[in-house]
Structures are given as C-alpha cells and as structure tokens.
Amino acid sequence: MRGTVGRVAVDGIVLGVLVVTATACSGAGDLSIWNDGPAPVSVSTGDEEFDVAETGGVVILDYGCTPGDVTVTFASGQVTVVPGPVCPDHEIVVGDGHVDVRPAP
C-alpha cells in the first residue's frame, strides 16, 4: 500500500510540472503600450512600427518580447529609447515627454 501511495504522489507532482510547463509555453503573451500624453506618439519595437493616439493604447496580441529596444518618438521630435527586450509581464506607458515601463496589471 505504501508503494502505491508514493507512486500516486510522484505521478501527481510530475503531472503538475507538465501542466505548469505547458501553460508557460502555450502563448507568447500580449504586449501593451499606453499613451497618457497630450499628443500622439510613434513607437518602434524593432520589428513593428505604429502610431498611438493621445490618451490611447495598443495591445499587440500574442507578440511576446520585443527583439530589442523600443523607440518612442514624440510629436515634438523628442526620441526616447527604452532598453529592451520588453516582455508581456510589463507594459510601456508614455506620458508627457517621458516613458515608463511598469509591471502589467
């Protein structure tokens, strides 16, 4: 009986590890960029470029981490480079002349 209980416990642990591993690898995750500033900005992730409207945002579905730095160009011409990669567990928040990287909610 003791051998059976031990075997069930080991099987349960292995199954739990497999479920966690499969969940972690199931998707790349969504990358969020929010613009709380008063003017639109242009954003380059290294392989994607897009504009983000003032008080707007962009979510790139199933994107994963950026391949490198993220460049934000403000309407004024100011350029801010966010050291990358930036991954889905964080979000990029643009303000009036500044850029922050925060933990994603």
Secondary structure by P-SEA (a helix, b strand, c coil): caaaaaaaaaaaaaaaaaaaaaaaacccbbbbbbbcccbbbbbbcccbbbbbccccccccccccccccbbbbbccccbbbbccccccccbbbbbccccccccccc
